[in-house]
């Protein structure tokens, strides 16, 4: 039963593989693995291995593509070879999950047994079912520099803001519980569209690309901060 469950889980994963947020890449169906060349997830859309979730770096953990599903993976997670029909049945580098699926072989290490933490929700999956998602910049405390990333408020977790380094990452690097925060507008300065989340002495300052996007984020965060989890709840409060 465990083997069946794992196979079904892998099949569900493959249904959404290579479905990029900022590309027109179509999803690769499970039955097409190895039979049709995938469209690769672009390197600049991920900062960590899409299988083991370890961050990439230029020396010890470099980017590779699985030739079956198109995921961006590290050398360790793609240290497998499988014959691919679309390439004349020649052996190609594939990730562990594709290797198991295509060959039926088992491997000694089973990463699927690990418990999924609160941050281990893939950006693509979460964003496809989000209240709002986009690129934003989170400024540091002095307001001069900051980190640009992919920000998401999920439908199934609408009181939390998830922050990813890139829109295809499989793990968020941090999250901010929004309940109880105040949303502040910051007058436009130096052509930057600024707004803040504030609670007691904790203040987060964000920069949006446009004024329209800034207003959308302020409305979404204000709803979450007030504990409003569905649009109909907001309408009822306005009617009251």
Secondary structure, 3 states (H helix, E strand, C coil): CHHHHHHHHHHHHHHCCCCCCCCCCCCCCHHHCCCCCCCCCCHHHCCECCCCCCECCCCCCCCEECCCCCCEECCHHHCEEEEEHHHCCEEEEECHHHHHHHHCCCCCCCHHHCCCCCCCCCHHHHHCCEEEEEEEEEECCCCCCEEEEEEEEEHHHCCEEEEECCCCCCCCCEEEECCCCEEEECCCECCEEEEEEEECCEEEEEEECCHHHHHHHHHHHHHHHCCCCCHHHHHHHHHC
